[in-house]
Amino acid sequence: MLQQTYAASPFFLRGSADKKQAVSEIPFSRLDAAAKRKVNSVVENTSVFKRMTPQIIDCDPRYYMFLIRHPEVIVSIWQMMDATDMRITRKGPLVFNADDGEGTVGTLEFLYGDQKVHVLYGEGAYTGSLTKRPIRADCLLVLHSNFTTDKSGRTFVKTQLDMFVDVKNVGVDLIARTFQHMIGNTTDLNFAETANFITKLSRTTEENGPGVQHLAMRLTEINEPTRREFARHAGAVFQRARGRDGEPVAPVKLSPSNTQAVSLQIPGAAPTLPEPVVTN
């Protein structure tokens, strides 16, 4: 018989005030009935809750929104750089298959998204050396994005990610022993590194938009419409950056055979960002 997490709170649920605040910030009124059921099923049976350390991302707003809604693009770049074994495959407009390369497989679905908040729901299972039998779990991710500008007019994004996990077939004691590091420090680090990578990608695009466009056309793990949309956004970011600098930009013809070099470093390479200043 499954243990209820409310009877004996594991290590992860210390700081319940954060969890209550996170729940209060879920846009329930904007979810349809099916989405509400999925959200409530995880929130009401949370085994593990984690509020990530907020991150500041230096990224063009429209580029940021595209990347958030197309996670397969970032993962595909990491694959090309031999930086991850993860796979994310789009199965529909809002649904993905995911495999982290370390024993966890499942599906991920966008339940809601606007400029300020995105709500994702996942179902998956872990099979590996950490446990003797497969562990099933449902997951809810709530990403908050607040756009601000500094005194120069440059836009930054302050991001906050909340994660709720409903582990289905193990007790609280096993969760605490097995997942303390995995869901604690590791998820926070992954979130920070992904934020840093988006900053690096955006800055690289501003400096070498044509190179990023050619990179986009070589991402064969994603479908062609997404590749072309990525390339279009990269071109727009490059154009806007050159416009700020007063430099003309020649149009670039997109072709998978073009191999103009683009230099990108994987997570951790981005410098520390200044706290943005909100201007009226």
PyMOL commands that set and color helices and strands:
alter all, ss='L'
color gray80, all
select helices_A, chain A and resi 11-13+16-24+28-30+33-43+61-69+71-80+172-207+209-217+224-245
alter helices_A, ss='H'
color red, helices_A
select strands_A, chain A and resi 48-51+55-58+87-90+95-99+104-113+117-126+135-149+155-167
alter strands_A, ss='S'
color yellow, strands_A
deselect
rebuild
show_as cartoon
